Amino acid sequence: MVYGSWNLGVRGGGYNAPIFPLSPPLDYNDATMTYDPEKLYAYEVGFKATLMDGLARLNGAAYYYDYQDYQAFFITGIDTITFNTDAESSGAELELQASPIEGMDILFGAAYNDIDVDLPNGDKVSSVVSPEWNLNAMVRYEWPMLGGYMAVQADSVYIDDVIFALTGLETVQQDGYVVTNLSVSYTTEDRKWLATAFVDNVADKEYKVQTFDLSGLDVFGITEQYYGRPQWWGVSLQYSFGD
């Protein structure tokens, strides 16, 4: 199956409400205190294919997004100021689901996104938390054992470089990273009991998931950085009351 689509989306405008006094070049005028609705013209083409006599499915899509009055924001002091600008985004996605042999499931996904946001000074930067590449994979295998079913699973995700603020300062950046999780589980034949042992973030990768730039001398002189969960292991036991 192949398809194409064109959509128009609108996000309503609003008002900024700063708590701290604004510093130049910001002023208490309409341009600073209000922002207009955002319009998005979205174009997409794609396909969905069934392969290997139904044992695999491959989906793909390519898109182009044209933003008008894109609602970008930056932090000044402890205030978030939203403003209108223009932005463009283009990319593609590919997803594979397969069960090549009995008991095995394979998932793979890849996404590419190239977005440019126009800044008032004429520069172009990437949107916040918009990695250029995002890859994910999962392999799971289940087999009969001890009157039930044993399963092992490994999944991994790669997130490309991201920024958490339009300033692009080093303290609000995160380099690309990989997080891998492993698990082994046992399910009774009636699927009511499930015991699982797992290790998340096997390599104990340190990575940021959010930052807030409060480094201005008139604020706190710091940047808050929030990190993802470190290596984490555990066991769980579940019982299902359903039929």
WOQUIJO-V297366 format. One record per backbone hydrogen bond with DSSP energy under -0.5 kcal/mol. NH is the residue of the N-H (numbers start at 1). CO is the residue of the C=O. If there is no record, write none. Layout:
# WOQUIJO-V297366
nh: [NH;NH]
co: [CO;CO]
This chain:
# WOQUIJO-V297366
nh: [3;5;7;9;11;14;16;26;29;32;33;34;35;38;39;40;41;42;42;43;44;45;46;47;48;49;51;54;55;55;56;57;58;59;60;61;62;63;64;65;66;67;67;68;70;72;72;74;76;76;79;81;81;82;83;85;87;88;89;90;91;92;93;94;95;96;97;98;99;104;105;106;107;108;109;110;111;112;113;114;115;116;117;118;119;122;125;129;130;132;134;135;136;137;138;139;140;141;142;143;145;148;149;150;151;152;153;154;155;156;157;158;159;160;162;164;168;172;173;174;177;179;181;182;183;184;185;186;187;188;189;191;194;195;196;197;198;199;200;202;204;207;209;210;212;214;214;219;220;221;221;222;224;226;228;232;234;236;238;240]
co: [46;44;42;40;38;35;33;23;27;29;29;30;14;11;68;9;66;7;40;64;5;62;3;60;1;58;56;51;51;52;51;97;49;95;47;93;45;91;43;89;41;65;87;39;85;70;83;81;74;79;76;74;79;80;72;70;67;116;65;114;63;112;61;110;59;108;57;106;55;101;140;98;138;96;136;94;134;92;132;90;113;88;125;86;123;119;117;163;127;161;111;158;109;156;107;154;105;152;103;150;148;145;187;143;185;141;183;139;181;137;179;135;177;133;174;172;165;169;170;162;159;157;155;199;153;197;151;195;149;193;147;188;238;186;236;184;234;182;232;180;201;205;226;226;224;212;222;216;214;214;216;214;212;210;207;200;198;196;194;192]
